Amino acid sequence: RGATIVEFAIILPVLCVLLVGTFDLGYRSYVTSIVQGALHEASRMATVGNVPMNDIEEHVENRLHEFSRQATIVTSTQSYTDFTGVGLPEPITQDTMPTGTYNDGDCFSDINGNGEWDADRGRSGMGGSEDAVRFEVRMTYPRLFPMGGLLGWSDNVEIVQNTVLRNQPYAGRNTAAAPVVC
């Protein structure tokens, strides 16, 4: 007589974990699409050249806080002279031992002009006319259900989205050769 109740008691926790996990992953997919949409809006606002960066960051934060008031939102912008340099280190022009990695004594092309070798050659900010600009939005929010710990997940979800667009030619392009620093 009680076999059905015992079987149901055995299956119920598994079903609950599956249901909660499905809802959590579905919500994450939804938030990812919202972050991507806000990122595309912001990048379009930025590349036409008429909107200050503070206004763009405020727009992104307002749009994303509509979905999670407890979310932490970090935006970053880096500019590159062309698409081929996005995310690449500054090139080493004269390599000393050990070779293949930057160390003291190496010479490099200081593409971003900060006087130091960087693992990412991008300059912070929006750049100039026709520069390739990389926008990144990093949103961390608490899980929808606190049961994520049962599955070995953290209590927070981090979503990182980025895109690269070219600025409109709203000013004359001025490019100079990168100095070599030794």
Salt bridges, closest charged atoms under 4 A:
ASP24 OD2 - ARG143 NH1 2.47
GLU41 OE1 - HIS59 NE2 2.79
GLU41 OE2 - ARG63 NH2 3.50
GLU130 OE1 - ARG173 NH1 3.91
ASP131 OD2 - ARG123 NH2 2.90
ASP131 OD1 - ARG173 NH2 3.92
GLU136 OE1 - ARG134 NH2 2.96
GLU136 OE2 - ARG138 NH2 3.21
GLU158 OE2 - ARG138 NH1 3.47
